[in-house]
Structures are given as C-alpha cells and as structure tokens.
C-alpha cells in the first residue's frame, strides 16, 4: 500500500513541475515580446535607417508570440 502513497506524491510533484514549466514559459515568452517591441522602439527613436532593430525586433516579438500561443493552447489539455 505504500506504493500508492509514493505514486501519489510522484504524480503531485510531476504536476507541480509541469505547472512551473508552463508558467515560466509564459513569463519568458512575454519577455521576448517586450524585448522585441523595445528594440523596434529604440531603433525608431534613434532615426531608424536600416537598423538591425527593424529585423531582430520583430523576430523576437514573433518568437515570443508564437511560443506564448503554444503554451496557452495546451492549457486545457491534461
């Protein structure tokens, strides 16, 4: 019977780890979006031209948005 108690604890711990991973993914995805937008804003404020911020900024924002979408889409699934 002690196996059931250990299994329950392992499942609870695995659930906590998975939830932590999901939340940290959401946080880091949001950070990527903000970094991308800030890069674009800084490039515009400095006069732009052919700034690398116009290229890298949207890529960062798209990366963050895509990862955030994937993280939130899997939310309802067990």
C-alpha positions in Angstrom: 0.0 0.0 0.0 2.9 2.3 0.5 3.4 2.2 -3.3 0.2 4.1 -3.8 1.3 6.9 -1.4 4.6 7.2 -3.3 2.9 7.2 -6.6 0.5 9.9 -5.5 3.5 12.0 -4.3 5.3 11.5 -7.5 2.3 12.5 -9.6 1.8 15.6 -7.4 5.4 16.5 -7.8 5.3 15.9 -11.5 2.2 18.1 -11.7 3.9 20.9 -9.8 7.0 20.7 -12.1 4.8 20.8 -15.2 2.9 23.8 -13.9 6.1 25.6 -13.1 7.4 24.9 -16.6 4.2 26.2 -18.2 4.3 29.4 -16.1 7.9 30.1 -16.7 7.4 29.6 -20.5 4.6 32.2 -20.4 6.8 34.6 -18.5 9.8 34.2 -20.8 7.6 34.4 -23.9 6.2 37.7 -22.6 9.7 38.9 -22.0 10.7 38.1 -25.6 7.7 40.0 -26.9 8.6 43.1 -24.8 12.3 42.9 -25.8 11.3 42.8 -29.5 9.0 45.8 -29.1 11.6 47.7 -27.2 14.2 47.0 -29.9 11.8 48.4 -32.5 11.1 51.4 -30.4 14.7 52.2 -29.8 15.5 51.8 -33.5 12.7 54.2 -34.4 13.7 56.7 -31.8 17.3 56.8 -33.0 16.3 57.6 -36.5 16.0 54.1 -37.9 17.5 54.0 -41.3 18.5 50.4 -41.9 18.7 49.5 -38.3 19.2 45.9 -37.2 16.4 46.6 -34.7 13.9 46.5 -37.6 15.0 43.0 -38.4 15.7 41.4 -35.0 12.9 43.2 -33.1 10.0 41.7 -35.0 11.7 38.3 -34.9 11.9 38.4 -31.1 8.3 39.5 -30.9 7.2 36.8 -33.3 9.2 34.2 -31.4 7.6 35.2 -28.1 4.1 35.4 -29.5 4.4 32.0 -31.1 5.7 30.4 -28.0 3.1 32.1 -25.9 0.3 30.8 -28.2 1.6 27.3 -28.0 1.9 27.4 -24.2 -1.7 28.8 -23.8 -3.2 26.5 -26.4 -2.1 23.4 -24.5 -3.7 24.8 -21.3 -7.0 22.9 -21.5 -5.4 19.5 -22.2 -4.4 17.2 -19.4 
